Structure formats: structure tokens, C-alpha cells
């Protein structure tokens, strides 16, 4: 059946809607960010840290709901386990203190704490790197638009591949490498276009913009490591995405208190203005009452964004999330096109072609689209399921043939035995 078709579209499942939801939430988030960018950048960057943290804290709601549901479903099993442990426990103190199971549990808790600590450190350093840049160079006007950072997506894909191989021992097949090749080629072309516009616009801020891009690349590397590390904990520490985000919010709350404490006393200078406290600057943002609704909305969007991120990583893989980031960038391009209008018609035409190819590559990687040539379909879930069905069918046919042979041999033996008995009687 598959040999006659060169393009196949496997049946989609409800879990694939996560990609669509992520794209929608990303576009909404970008729209709010554009609204933010009209205000003071340093105060907004500080405020985002707190909004991200509160958004993660909201994850405790689905976490508690899930935990309560699991407790109701498993309460009988847990009671049986406890009863079994008590009935089999030895009364001696040596067993209580040196039980290998207790030692193993302590070691596992320490490993889990260590993994969560590294996970939160990767994330907080990635977040704070940009904020520190704004603090150090607060008198510089940054002109790099998020729509002009396609180069970071190339590094995102490369870092995800490297960390997935090193930490998760992920195997990449031909259709994965084919999709990644298309992604990197298209992103190189988009990056060249963006750099041309960037160096035309930056003027005297050339060095600052280059430093900013390098910081963004560092952030991408840390986020990529964070995503792969999260998948590792999902697989080996048996954490849910809700538990991970809830725990992360608690760690980040402590980090933000430590980071923010010096700025209670330190004043920050802004070009052509007197030095002011960062928290007074944040307070001034809310002089416009609209920002109360904007901040609440952005916090809720951040909640959905982060949960969708880690749901995709948990259900699929960090590599699938890297493809989701490509879709996010396409959404950013569309939003930038609607708000700021197109640039040159030549660049716009090339960008549209590149983004179409990126969408096709994303479909191939996620096996929404299967190319049945040059062994690109090999090791896809559709073909593996088809091969498994064929093997089962062949096994069933072989079993039927063997059964028929056994029945035939039994009949022959019965006939032979009957003939021998007749000969004896005669």
C-alpha cells in the first residue's frame, strides 16, 4: 500500500493540538510584548521576571487537581503497599536504620534535588542575562527586534541536537536529519537577510547590538539545556510537568528575592534623566490603569505558554519543541508584518518562501507529513506500526499453517493406526 504513495498524511491525535495551542499562545504573548516595548525597557524587563514567576506559581492549581485525582484513584493501592511493608518489616532497629530501601530513597531524593537545582539555575541565568545587559547599558537604545533574531533559532536546533545526544542518547533518523537540514538552510538565509537590515539600522550601537545577540545565543544554549534536562527528569525522576513547574517557581522565588534585594538601595541611571530606584520605575508603569489588566493577562499567558512548552517536551521530546519554536517565530513574523508592515518586497517574498519550507520541515519532523522516497519513511511511527501489523499477520498465518499441518499429521496417524489395527484383526 505504501510503496505506491510518495506523500502520506498519518492520522492526527488530540495530543497534536498542543502545537496549535502553542502557536496561538505565542502570537498572543508577542502582541502583549509589543505593547510593553513602548514603555521603559528596564522596568518592564524586571516586571517580566516577576510575572513569569507568578505564572509558574499558578501551575500549583492543575498540580493539586491532578494530585488529588491520583490520590483518589490510588488510595487503595497505597494502603495495600503500606500494609505489606508493615507486615514484612523486621522489628529490629538495625533493619529500620539500615534498610537498603530507605538508603535508596534518600539517594533518589538527593539526585532529584540536584537535578531540579541545575534545571532552575539554567533557567534563571538565561532570564537574568538579558536583564543584566539592560542594567549595565541602560543608556543605550536597543534596536534589535525579536523578528530579526533568526540566528538564535539555528543555535537552538544545534544545541538541542547536541544535548539530546549527550544526555538523552537520542537517535535521529533520516527524516529527522532531512527536516533539520531544511531548517538550518532556511534559517541561514533568513539570518543573512536580518543581519543586512540590522547593520543598516544599528549605527553607533553596533557593538551593543552584537553583544546583545551573543547574550541571546547564550540564553538559547541555556534554555536548550534546560529543555533537555527537563525531559531527563520526566523520564528518570518520574516528575510531571506540573510538579516541575511548581517546584521551579519556588526556587525562582528565592532567586528573585536574592537578585532584587540590592536594587532596593541601588538607583539606576537613565540617559538624560536622574537616577531612580527600579521599583519606583515599575510603580510608574501602573499610573496607566490599563497596565493592571495587561500585567494580569500577560501572567496568565505566561502560565499557558510555559505549561504548553513542558507538555510538548514531556509528551513528545525537546526536539519537537525546537520545531515548535520555529512555528513561534513564524507567528512573530506574521505579527510583525501586521503591526509594522512589510519591508522590501524582495525580502518579503524570500521570507515567505523560507517560512513555507520551515512549516513543511516541521510537518516532516513531527511525522504529520511522511515522504516515502529515499528511505525517508523508514523508522517513522506509521511505517513501524505497519511493519508490526505485517509481522503479526505473518505470525498468525504461520500459526494457522502449523495448526493445519498438526491436524493433518494427526489425521494421518489416526488413519495409519486404523490400518494397522485392521491388519492385526485380519
N, C-alpha and C positions, 0 to 999 in steps of 0.2 A: 504493500500500500504506500509506504513512504518513498520507495525508490522512484515513483512516477511524479512526485511533487518536489519542487525545489524550494518552495516557501511554505512554511507551516505556522499556524497560529494555535498554540495549545489552549485548552480551556482554562479560563481565569477563575480564581477563587476569591473569596471575600477578603482574605488577608492582603491581596494585591491592591486593595483600595487604600492601604496605608500610604502608598506612593502618591496617589491623587490627593489625599488629605494633606500630606506633607507639602506638596506643591502649592495648594491653596493657602495654607497657613504661612508659608514662606513669603508669598506675594503680599498677604495682609501685613505681615511683620515688616516687610520692606517699605510698604506705604507709610506705616507709622514712623519708621526710621527717617524717612524723607521729611516728615513733619517735624521731627525732633531736630534735624540738621539746621533748621532755620534759627535755632536758639544758640545759647552758649555751649560750646563743644565740651569744655572741661566739666562743667556741672552736669551736663547730660551723660557723659561717659561715667561719672561717679554714680549718677542716679541709676544707670543701666545695671551696674553691679548689684545694687540692692533689689532692683526689680527682678533680675534673673534669680537671685537667691529666694525671694518670696515666691516666685513662680515654681521653683523646685520644691519649696516647702508645701505648696498646695498639693503636691503628689501624695502627701500623707492621707488625703481623703480616699482616693482609689486604693491605696495600700491597706488602709484599715478595713475597707469594704471587702477586699479580696481576702485579707487575713481572717476576718470574721466568717466569711463563707467557707473557707477551708477548714476552720475550726469546727464549724457545724457539721461538715461532711466527714471529717476525720476523727471526731472526738471518740468514737467507739474504738477505732484502731489504736489511738493513742492510749486509751485506758488499758487495752489489751497488752500493749508494749510495756506500760508501767507495771502492770500486774506480773507479766512474765519476768521482768527484771527483778522485782522484789522476791518472787518465788524462787528465783535461781541465784540470788545473792548469797554469798557466804558470810556468815556472821562475824568472821574475824576482822580485826582492824587493818591487818595487812592487806586484805583484798580491797577494803574501802579506799585505802590511801594509794595503793599501787596497782589498782585495776588498769590494765592496758587501755581499756575503752575510755576511761577518764583522762588518761595522759594524751590519747589521740584527740579527744575533743578539745583539750586545752591547746594543743598544737594547731588544730584546724582553726580555732578562733584567732590565734595569733597570726596565722597565714592570711585569714580573711581581713583582719585589721590592717595588716601590712599592705595588702592589695588595694584596699579602699583608700588608705593613706596616699599611696602613689597615684591612684586614679584622681583623687581630688587635687593633688599637687599639680599634676599635668594640666588640669582644667583651670585652676586659679592663676597659675603662671601665664597661661595663654590669654586669659582675660585681662590680667593686670599689665601685661607688656604694652598694650596699646594705651592704657590709661596713663602709665608712667611716661610714655612718649609725649602725650599731650601736656602733662605737668611740666616736663623739662623744657619743652618747646612751645609753651602756651602762647608766645607772642608770634608764632608762625601760623600763617593761614594755610591750611592743608587743602590741596586742590585735587587729590587723588579720589576719584569716585569709585564706589564699590563696583559699579558696572565695568570699570576698567581694570579689574584685578583677575583676569582670566588666567594669568600666570600662576596664581596660587592654586588653582584647580589642578594644574599639571602636577605640582608638588604634592597635592592631596592624593592623587591617584598613585603616584610613585611611592610615597610614604606608606600608604595603606597596603600596597603590594609587599613592600619590604617587611613591615611589621607583621603582616599576616603570615608570611613565610617563616619569620623568625620565632614568633610567639605562638601562633595557632597551627603552624605547619600546614597551611592551606595549600591545596593542589589547584593549579589553574590549568584549564583545558583549552583546546584550540579555539572554541567560540569565545571564551573569556579574553584570550590574548588578542583575537581579531577585533573585539569590541574596544579593548584598551588601546589598540593601535590607532583606530579611528578617532578615539577621544583625544589622544595626545597630538595627532596630526592636526585636528581641527583647532585644538586649544593653542597650539603653537602659532597658527595663522591668526587667530583672534588676539593672541598676546602681542604679536608684531604690530597689528593694527592699533591696539590700545597704547602700546609704547610710543608709537609715532605721534598719536594725539597727546599723550602725556608729556612728552618732551617739547611739544609745541606750546603747551599751556603753563608748564611749571615756572618758567622764567628764572627768577633768582632763587626759588625754593627747590632747585634741582636736587641738591644734596639731601634736604629734609624729606623730599618725596621718595628718594631711593632708600633712605633709612627706614621710612615707614613701610615700604614694600618688603624690605628684609625682615622687619618685625612681623609683618603679616605672614610671611613664609615660615618664620619660627612658630607663630601661633598655629599655623596649619599643621606643622610637624607634630606639635604637642596634642592638638585635637585628634589627629590621626592615631597617635599612640594611645590616647585616651579611649578612642572608639574600639580599637583592637583589644585593649586591656579590659574594657567592659565586656566584650564578647568572651574573653577568657574567664572572667568571673561568672558570667551566665552559665558557662559550660562546666566549670570545675568547682566553683564555690556555691552553685545552685541558688544564686540570687535572682529575684525577679527584677524587672526594670523599675517597678515602683519602689521596691526596697532600696535599690541602688541610688535612685534619685533622692529619696527621702534622707538616706544616710549622708549623701553628698551635700544636701542643703544644711545639715547640722555642722559638718566640717567647715563648709564655706562661711557659715555664720561666724564661727570663731576666727577664721582667716580675715574676714572683713572687719571685725572689731579691731584686730591687731593692726591691719593696714590703715584703717581710718583714724585710729587714735592720735597719731602725730598731727593730723590735719585739723584737729580741734584747736590746736595752738598755732599752727603754721598758716601764714597768709600767702596767697598765690598772686603773683603779678600778672596783669593782662596789659597788652600793648596799649599805650596812651591812656591807661586807667590806673587808679591807685590799687594797691594790693588789698585783697579781701579774703575772708575766710570762705572755704569751699562750700560749707554748709549754708552760709548766708546766700551764696550764689544759687544753691539749689532751692532755697526758700523763695528767692525772687522769681524762679520759674513759675511758681504757683500763684503769682499775682494774677496771672491769667487763669481764671477758674476752669477754663476748658481743659487745662492740663491735669486736673484731678481725674477726669474721665479718660484722658489719653493714657495716663500712667496706669490706671486700673486695667484698661483694655490691653495695654502692652504687657502687663504682668500676666494676664490670662493667656494672651497669645504665646508668651514665653513658656508657660506651663504646657500648652498643647505642643509647641514646637519641640521642646526637649523630650517630652514623652513619646512623640512620634519618632524622633531620632533613635532613641534607645529601643523602641518597639521594633523598628526595622532592623536594627543590629541584632536584637535578640531572636526574632523570628527568622530573619534571613542571614545577613553577615555584614561586617564592616565594608566589604567591597560593594555590596548592594547599596549601602548608604552613600558611598563615594559617587555612585551613579545618581543617587537622589540629589546630591549636591549639584550635579550638572543640571538637573531639572530645575533646581532652585535658581541657579544662575540664569537659566533661560527665562524664568519668571521675573528676575530682576531686570533683565534686558527688556522685556515687554513693558514693565512698569516704567523704566527709564525712557523708553520710546514714547509712551503715552504722556508722561509728565514733561519731559524736556524736548520731545520732538526728535526726528531723525537728524543725523549728521549729514555727511556727504552721501549721495545716492549710491556711489560705487561701494563705499564701505558698508552701507546698509544691505546691499544686495549680497555681498560676500558673507556678512554676518548671518543673514537669514539662511543661506545655503549651509553654512557651518553648523548652525543650531539644528537644522533639519537632520544633518548627518549625526549630530550628537544624540538626538532623540532616537534615531534608528539604532545607533550603537547601544544605547541604554536598553532598548527593547530586546536586542540580541543578547546582551549580557544577562538580563533578568529572565531570559527564555520566554518572553512574550512573543518573540519572533524567532523562528528557527530556520536557518539557511541550510538546506540539505544538499550541499556540494562541498567538495574538498574536505570531507570528514568534519565539517563544522557542526554537524548534528550529533556527532559521537559524544557520548557522556552527558548529553542533556537528559533531563528527567523524563521527557516524553519518550525518547528512544530507549532509555534504560527500562522504563515501565513496559514498553512494547517488547523488548527482548525478554524480560521476566515473564510476560504473558506467553510468549512463544515457548520458552523453556518449560513452563508449567503445562502448556498444551502438549509439547513433545513428551513430557514425563507421563501425562495422562494417557497419551496414545500408546506409549511403550508399556505402561501398566496394563492397558486393555489387551495389547498383543500378547504380553506374558500370561495374562489370565486365560486368554483363548488357547494358548499353547498348553497350559497346565490342564485345562479342561479336556483338550483334545487327547493329551497323553493319558489322562485318567480314563477316558473312554476307551482308548486303545488297550490299556492294561486290563480293563474290565472285559473287553472282548476277548483278549488273549487268554485271560483266566477262565472265561466261559468255554473257550475252545478246548483248553487243557482238561477242564472238568468233564467235558463231553467225551474226550478221548479216553479218560480213565474209566468212565462208566461203560463205554463200549468195550 
